[in-house]
């Protein structure tokens, strides 16, 4: 099965900052506008508490409850690999965090 068929979205809001942080969301309802808005909000939240990061948000348009643990691991790893290929995630670039439909398990993969 091609994991690229899932709608993958990542938005990074960079103002004067290079490193970003934000959650990765698995939801059948995630869309580009939501991802962009949440990334912008994370940028402002970080600025308000003087955290030196820009905001980011990632989304995979799936219902995580419909997949086995093994399938979720493959989806998570593929999503992460695609983000890394595009330069969105990596050391000094992005600090991913759990969000709706993800948790510590997905972050450890």
Legacy VTK file of the C-alpha trace (Angstrom):
# vtk DataFile Version 3.0
C-alpha trace
ASCII
DATASET POLYDATA
POINTS 109 float
0.000 0.000 0.000
1.263 3.478 -0.827
1.364 5.605 2.287
1.799 8.731 0.176
-1.871 8.554 -0.738
-2.724 10.147 2.609
-3.095 13.888 2.505
0.014 15.182 4.289
0.212 18.755 5.402
2.846 20.708 7.254
2.897 24.419 7.789
5.683 26.319 9.452
5.270 29.933 10.430
8.670 31.577 10.614
8.936 35.176 11.645
12.416 35.985 12.952
12.977 32.476 14.245
14.454 29.401 12.602
13.601 26.485 14.884
9.906 25.705 15.216
7.695 23.564 17.418
4.157 22.299 17.231
1.972 19.227 17.192
1.383 16.456 14.691
-2.315 15.684 14.311
-4.042 12.543 12.983
-7.649 13.395 12.134
-10.078 12.627 9.320
-11.111 16.296 9.438
-7.687 17.992 9.312
-7.271 20.455 6.463
-4.761 22.965 5.186
-6.485 26.028 6.654
-6.650 24.425 10.108
-2.959 23.461 9.962
-1.920 26.963 8.898
-4.032 28.627 11.604
-2.728 26.360 14.362
0.884 26.908 13.230
0.335 30.676 13.357
-1.208 30.410 16.824
1.795 28.398 18.030
4.101 31.139 16.730
2.215 33.733 18.770
2.059 31.506 21.873
5.810 30.995 21.748
6.444 34.712 21.292
4.176 35.623 24.212
6.171 33.467 26.650
9.529 34.311 25.042
10.204 30.807 23.709
12.699 31.209 20.843
10.797 29.009 18.359
8.450 29.630 15.481
5.179 27.698 15.305
4.507 24.535 13.325
1.697 22.053 12.872
1.525 18.822 10.931
-1.525 16.840 9.926
-2.323 13.428 8.490
-5.886 13.051 7.225
-6.753 9.652 8.740
-8.955 8.246 11.490
-6.285 6.772 13.752
-8.847 4.465 15.402
-9.259 2.539 12.128
-5.607 1.391 11.997
-3.561 -1.205 13.843
-0.535 -0.177 15.899
1.747 -1.555 13.196
-0.056 0.449 10.486
0.080 3.620 12.588
3.801 3.154 13.071
4.310 2.849 9.297
2.169 5.927 8.643
3.987 7.934 11.330
7.424 6.926 10.106
6.543 7.688 6.490
5.067 11.087 7.396
8.201 11.934 9.388
10.455 10.806 6.541
8.558 12.988 4.054
8.843 15.995 6.383
12.588 15.366 6.740
13.046 15.092 2.956
11.432 18.504 2.531
13.529 20.061 5.291
10.601 20.611 7.656
11.856 18.403 10.474
15.283 17.525 11.831
17.856 18.588 14.407
17.698 22.338 14.922
14.660 22.685 12.613
11.551 21.446 14.376
10.503 20.104 17.756
7.460 17.886 17.076
4.879 17.272 19.767
1.768 15.112 20.154
-1.589 16.567 19.201
-5.072 15.216 18.450
-4.839 11.501 17.582
-1.154 11.199 18.500
0.754 10.717 21.732
4.079 9.670 23.205
4.026 6.434 21.226
3.865 8.223 17.864
6.513 10.723 18.940
8.883 7.873 19.871
8.563 6.344 16.394
LINES 1 110
109 0 1 2 3 4 5 6 7 8 9 10 11 12 13 14 15 16 17 18 19 20 21 22 23 24 25 26 27 28 29 30 31 32 33 34 35 36 37 38 39 40 41 42 43 44 45 46 47 48 49 50 51 52 53 54 55 56 57 58 59 60 61 62 63 64 65 66 67 68 69 70 71 72 73 74 75 76 77 78 79 80 81 82 83 84 85 86 87 88 89 90 91 92 93 94 95 96 97 98 99 100 101 102 103 104 105 106 107 108
